[in-house]
Amino acid sequence: MSKRVELDVHCEWCSSSAKQGESTVYWELPDGTRAIEITDVPSVICSTCGMVYAGDDVTKEIEDQLLLVDTNKINKTIKYVDLLELPRLLKRNYFDFSTYNN
């Protein structure tokens, strides 16, 4: 079992020093049919205010992947790395206009 290297980061909620770690998150599928549990998600863990959250980049990565894979093949629980390794039906999220260059 590999452990993520803990890096010093700052909590977006209280601005205190926090640690990079892993957590479990719950996500509603894009079609709204059900929610799944995603384990071992890279997260910020703040011991000062108690917040544990996935950063914007990880959140976008999960949302994009859930739009691009066959969600019928995902069980109730999946590891983050296993989710990212699922084969995509499309190469990229064509609905995300923030990634297009102007």
Backbone as a chain_set.jsonl record, in Angstrom:
{"seq": "MSKRVELDVHCEWCSSSAKQGESTVYWELPDGTRAIEITDVPSVICSTCGMVYAGDDVTKEIEDQLLLVDTNKINKTIKYVDLLELPRLLKRNYFDFSTYNN", "coords": {"N": [[0.854, -1.176, 0.0], [0.792, 2.048, -1.02], [1.778, 5.191, 0.29], [0.817, 8.568, 0.165], [3.044, 11.276, -0.13], [3.341, 13.55, 2.486], [2.707, 16.927, 2.2], [3.305, 20.346, 3.053], [0.612, 22.515, 3.121], [-1.802, 25.163, 2.804], [-4.822, 25.672, 4.531], [-7.827, 26.254, 2.858], [-10.013, 27.194, 4.177], [-9.453, 28.185, 6.793], [-6.933, 29.217, 6.616], [-4.789, 28.172, 7.993], [-1.816, 26.159, 8.543], [-1.799, 23.089, 6.888], [-2.076, 19.574, 6.071], [-1.319, 17.422, 3.302], [-3.187, 14.677, 2.385], [-5.213, 11.721, 2.367], [-8.656, 11.005, 1.75], [-12.105, 9.916, 2.076], [-14.706, 10.408, -0.212], [-18.039, 11.316, -1.242], [-19.98, 11.044, -4.111], [-22.31, 12.289, -6.4], [-23.491, 10.772, -9.317], [-23.158, 12.004, -12.703], [-25.588, 11.683, -14.122], [-27.435, 11.653, -12.147], [-28.532, 9.365, -11.018], [-27.565, 7.866, -8.872], [-25.399, 7.825, -5.967], [-21.887, 7.522, -5.338], [-19.175, 6.082, -3.454], [-15.947, 7.293, -3.13], [-12.776, 6.31, -2.478], [-9.586, 6.972, -0.854], [-8.886, 9.51, -1.855], [-6.897, 12.209, -2.925], [-6.396, 14.752, -0.607], [-6.832, 17.768, 1.354], [-6.004, 18.165, 4.692], [-6.901, 19.632, 7.583], [-5.816, 20.263, 10.752], [-6.4, 22.301, 12.443], [-8.964, 23.626, 11.963], [-10.427, 21.43, 11.334], [-11.356, 20.77, 8.819], [-11.62, 18.671, 5.977], [-10.893, 18.204, 2.733], [-11.157, 17.837, -0.856], [-9.046, 19.304, -3.244], [-9.499, 21.896, -5.787], [-8.406, 21.022, -8.256], [-8.403, 18.212, -8.046], [-11.118, 17.759, -7.655], [-12.143, 18.629, -10.142], [-10.912, 16.75, -11.773], [-12.165, 14.359, -10.927], [-14.87, 14.948, -11.559], [-14.706, 15.331, -14.369], [-13.805, 12.765, -15.162], [-15.969, 11.161, -14.386], [-17.858, 12.021, -16.183], [-16.868, 10.985, -18.511], [-16.665, 8.223, -18.536], [-18.156, 4.9, -18.549], [-20.514, 4.864, -16.329], [-22.098, 2.855, -15.371], [-20.497, 0.731, -14.908], [-19.29, 1.178, -12.529], [-19.03, 0.301, -9.196], [-20.655, 0.578, -5.926], [-18.611, 1.574, -4.367], [-15.396, 2.869, -5.059], [-11.886, 3.063, -5.591], [-9.944, 6.048, -5.82], [-7.706, 6.04, -7.637], [-8.391, 3.832, -9.177], [-10.754, 4.719, -10.347], [-9.753, 6.744, -12.014], [-8.367, 5.185, -13.785], [-10.254, 3.886, -15.318], [-11.516, 3.018, -18.542], [-12.078, 5.564, -20.96], [-14.949, 6.882, -22.654], [-14.926, 9.052, -24.283], [-12.299, 11.269, -25.401], [-11.853, 13.617, -23.968], [-13.415, 16.077, -21.814], [-15.704, 17.602, -23.514], [-17.522, 19.501, -22.872], [-16.459, 21.271, -21.157], [-15.604, 24.366, -21.266], [-13.691, 25.955, -20.173], [-11.157, 25.035, -20.574], [-10.461, 25.541, -23.139], [-8.414, 27.358, -25.413], [-8.412, 30.827, -26.023]], "CA": [[0.0, 0.0, 0.0], [1.639, 3.236, -1.095], [1.287, 6.371, 0.992], [1.109, 9.846, -0.469], [3.974, 12.102, 0.633], [2.655, 14.683, 3.078], [3.28, 18.223, 1.879], [2.675, 21.451, 3.753], [-0.296, 23.335, 2.349], [-2.613, 26.022, 3.658], [-6.25, 25.392, 4.489], [-8.603, 27.29, 2.18], [-11.093, 27.639, 5.063], [-8.974, 28.981, 7.933], [-5.584, 29.679, 6.249], [-3.757, 27.543, 8.825], [-1.009, 25.125, 7.914], [-2.516, 21.811, 6.824], [-1.318, 18.485, 5.452], [-1.883, 16.692, 2.169], [-3.431, 13.293, 2.769], [-6.252, 11.054, 1.598], [-9.94, 10.888, 2.436], [-13.2, 9.307, 1.341], [-15.721, 11.381, -0.615], [-19.262, 10.749, -1.805], [-20.212, 11.817, -5.33], [-23.484, 11.957, -7.204], [-23.137, 10.571, -10.717], [-23.669, 13.09, -13.548], [-26.982, 11.475, -14.532], [-28.269, 11.789, -10.953], [-29.192, 8.111, -10.664], [-27.084, 7.351, -7.592], [-24.144, 8.375, -5.465], [-20.859, 6.508, -5.1], [-18.125, 6.39, -2.492], [-14.618, 7.259, -3.73], [-11.821, 6.237, -1.374], [-8.18, 7.316, -1.076], [-8.852, 10.718, -2.676], [-5.949, 13.208, -2.433], [-7.165, 15.758, 0.11], [-6.199, 18.656, 2.325], [-6.485, 17.828, 6.027], [-6.54, 20.724, 8.488], [-6.021, 19.897, 12.156], [-6.845, 23.485, 13.176], [-10.418, 23.816, 11.864], [-11.054, 20.128, 11.144], [-11.819, 20.559, 7.445], [-10.966, 17.698, 5.101], [-11.526, 18.455, 1.437], [-10.387, 17.648, -2.08], [-8.787, 20.582, -3.896], [-10.198, 22.154, -7.046], [-7.881, 20.2, -9.349], [-8.878, 16.838, -7.842], [-12.561, 17.806, -7.893], [-12.336, 18.69, -11.595], [-10.484, 15.46, -12.319], [-13.227, 13.39, -10.646], [-16.053, 15.31, -12.349], [-14.425, 15.026, -15.769], [-13.738, 11.32, -15.366], [-17.32, 10.598, -14.286], [-18.568, 12.35, -17.425], [-16.228, 10.352, -19.661], [-16.632, 6.76, -18.419], [-19.439, 4.213, -18.41], [-20.732, 4.819, -14.883], [-22.766, 1.595, -15.022], [-19.458, -0.223, -14.528], [-18.752, 1.577, -11.239], [-19.774, -0.216, -8.047], [-20.977, 1.575, -4.901], [-17.349, 2.109, -3.852], [-14.254, 2.734, -5.967], [-10.706, 3.842, -5.215], [-9.648, 7.181, -6.693], [-6.816, 5.643, -8.733], [-9.135, 2.918, -10.041], [-11.667, 5.556, -11.125], [-8.989, 7.422, -13.057], [-7.876, 4.194, -14.744], [-11.341, 3.342, -16.133], [-11.44, 3.471, -19.939], [-12.962, 6.673, -21.29], [-15.743, 6.79, -23.873], [-14.46, 10.208, -25.059], [-10.928, 11.636, -25.036], [-11.84, 14.709, -23.009], [-14.715, 16.671, -21.509], [-15.957, 18.625, -24.526], [-18.446, 20.477, -22.309], [-15.687, 22.167, -20.292], [-15.075, 25.426, -22.115], [-12.612, 26.661, -19.476], [-9.862, 24.517, -21.024], [-10.177, 25.983, -24.504], [-7.641, 28.591, -25.556], [-9.132, 31.853, -26.787]], "C": [[0.898, 1.237, 0.0], [0.973, 4.399, -0.381], [1.71, 7.607, 0.228], [2.047, 10.634, 0.441], [3.207, 13.304, 1.175], [3.406, 15.963, 2.777], [2.577, 19.289, 2.702], [1.856, 22.276, 2.776], [-1.045, 24.229, 3.323], [-4.083, 25.714, 3.44], [-6.976, 26.561, 3.828], [-9.691, 27.868, 3.074], [-10.573, 28.557, 6.164], [-7.567, 29.531, 7.733], [-4.476, 29.128, 7.137], [-2.947, 26.555, 8.004], [-1.779, 23.811, 7.99], [-1.61, 20.782, 6.163], [-2.062, 17.933, 4.255], [-2.031, 15.249, 2.625], [-4.465, 12.673, 1.855], [-7.517, 10.986, 2.432], [-10.93, 10.147, 1.541], [-14.222, 10.385, 1.036], [-16.912, 10.63, -1.2], [-19.689, 11.645, -2.948], [-21.48, 11.351, -6.025], [-23.044, 11.826, -8.649], [-23.78, 11.662, -11.571], [-25.131, 12.932, -13.972], [-27.951, 11.513, -13.349], [-28.92, 10.509, -10.47], [-28.787, 7.566, -9.304], [-25.813, 8.087, -7.185], [-23.177, 7.221, -5.238], [-19.884, 7.016, -4.041], [-16.789, 6.259, -3.214], [-13.614, 7.333, -2.588], [-10.423, 6.662, -1.826], [-8.02, 8.518, -2.002], [-7.822, 11.694, -2.102], [-6.725, 14.393, -1.848], [-6.281, 16.635, 0.976], [-6.84, 18.349, 3.673], [-5.974, 18.882, 6.998], [-6.845, 20.316, 9.923], [-6.504, 21.086, 12.98], [-8.364, 23.622, 13.152], [-11.165, 22.505, 11.621], [-11.555, 19.84, 9.736], [-10.961, 19.508, 6.744], [-11.662, 17.849, 3.759], [-10.564, 18.159, 0.297], [-10.222, 19.022, -2.726], [-9.51, 20.695, -5.225], [-9.723, 21.258, -8.182], [-8.355, 18.753, -9.25], [-10.38, 16.759, -8.107], [-12.865, 17.807, -9.389], [-11.979, 17.363, -12.241], [-11.561, 14.39, -12.113], [-14.45, 13.685, -11.51], [-15.863, 14.988, -13.825], [-14.457, 13.527, -16.02], [-15.136, 10.7, -15.311], [-18.173, 10.926, -15.505], [-18.084, 11.505, -18.606], [-16.198, 8.825, -19.619], [-18.047, 6.202, -18.364], [-19.683, 4.01, -16.916], [-21.493, 3.568, -14.436], [-21.761, 0.548, -14.564], [-18.818, 0.113, -13.184], [-19.647, 1.026, -10.133], [-20.077, 0.911, -7.067], [-19.731, 2.279, -4.386], [-16.25, 1.856, -4.875], [-13.098, 3.565, -5.425], [-10.469, 4.926, -6.255], [-8.789, 6.763, -7.882], [-7.514, 4.688, -9.697], [-10.135, 3.68, -10.905], [-10.927, 6.203, -12.284], [-8.463, 6.464, -14.117], [-8.977, 3.581, -15.605], [-11.216, 3.861, -17.563], [-12.492, 4.543, -20.224], [-13.704, 6.413, -22.589], [-15.388, 7.929, -24.832], [-13.063, 10.558, -24.572], [-10.877, 12.692, -23.945], [-13.253, 15.197, -22.784], [-14.944, 17.84, -22.468], [-16.944, 19.691, -24.055], [-17.737, 21.473, -21.388], [-15.0, 23.212, -21.158], [-13.944, 26.202, -21.454], [-11.236, 26.198, -19.948], [-9.51, 24.906, -22.439], [-9.358, 27.262, -24.497], [-8.434, 29.58, -26.407], [-8.275, 32.398, -27.89]], "O": [[1.679, 1.437, 0.93], [-0.245, 4.567, -0.442], [2.824, 7.682, -0.292], [1.858, 10.652, 1.658], [2.512, 13.994, 0.43], [4.598, 16.076, 3.063], [1.393, 19.159, 3.014], [2.354, 22.687, 1.727], [-0.929, 24.063, 4.537], [-4.531, 25.52, 2.31], [-6.766, 27.718, 4.194], [-10.241, 28.925, 2.766], [-11.178, 29.592, 6.445], [-7.059, 30.243, 8.599], [-3.334, 29.576, 7.041], [-3.346, 26.164, 6.907], [-2.34, 23.468, 9.031], [-0.498, 21.104, 5.745], [-3.292, 17.973, 4.202], [-1.102, 14.67, 3.188], [-4.58, 13.058, 0.691], [-7.465, 10.92, 3.66], [-10.623, 9.801, 0.401], [-14.571, 11.184, 1.905], [-16.805, 9.469, -1.597], [-19.758, 12.864, -2.792], [-21.69, 10.153, -6.212], [-22.307, 12.672, -9.155], [-24.83, 12.191, -11.207], [-25.835, 13.924, -14.161], [-29.163, 11.415, -13.54], [-29.782, 10.556, -9.592], [-29.573, 6.88, -8.651], [-25.239, 8.858, -7.954], [-23.589, 6.09, -4.979], [-19.79, 8.214, -3.776], [-16.521, 5.234, -3.841], [-13.601, 8.298, -1.824], [-10.124, 6.703, -3.019], [-7.118, 8.542, -2.84], [-7.864, 11.985, -0.907], [-7.596, 14.963, -2.504], [-5.14, 16.291, 1.287], [-8.063, 18.281, 3.787], [-4.769, 19.013, 7.211], [-7.997, 20.055, 10.269], [-6.971, 20.903, 14.104], [-8.99, 23.725, 14.208], [-12.394, 22.468, 11.692], [-12.121, 18.775, 9.487], [-9.74, 19.47, 6.902], [-12.872, 17.648, 3.653], [-9.343, 18.217, 0.45], [-11.164, 19.814, -2.749], [-10.065, 19.719, -5.729], [-10.53, 20.785, -8.982], [-8.675, 18.136, -10.266], [-10.856, 15.8, -8.714], [-13.74, 17.073, -9.849], [-12.667, 16.905, -13.153], [-11.838, 13.606, -13.021], [-15.007, 12.777, -12.126], [-16.759, 14.434, -14.462], [-15.068, 13.07, -16.986], [-15.45, 9.811, -16.102], [-19.107, 10.191, -15.826], [-18.808, 11.331, -19.586], [-15.748, 8.197, -20.577], [-19.012, 6.939, -18.157], [-19.125, 3.096, -16.31], [-21.525, 3.258, -13.245], [-22.134, -0.42, -13.901], [-17.904, -0.584, -12.743], [-20.858, 1.248, -10.128], [-19.787, 2.073, -7.349], [-19.787, 3.45, -4.011], [-16.173, 0.786, -5.478], [-13.307, 4.642, -4.866], [-10.762, 4.738, -7.436], [-9.112, 7.098, -9.022], [-7.26, 4.728, -10.901], [-10.343, 3.33, -12.067], [-11.42, 6.209, -13.412], [-8.146, 6.886, -15.229], [-8.677, 2.829, -16.532], [-10.85, 5.017, -17.773], [-13.639, 4.441, -19.788], [-13.166, 5.802, -23.513], [-15.531, 7.79, -26.046], [-12.679, 10.19, -23.462], [-9.983, 12.679, -23.098], [-14.181, 14.783, -23.478], [-14.431, 18.938, -22.249], [-17.179, 20.674, -24.758], [-18.36, 22.414, -20.896], [-13.933, 22.959, -21.718], [-13.301, 27.025, -22.105], [-10.248, 26.901, -19.74], [-8.401, 24.642, -22.903], [-9.583, 28.146, -23.67], [-9.053, 29.195, -27.399], [-8.713, 33.271, -28.638]]}, "num_chains": 1, "name": "protein.A"}
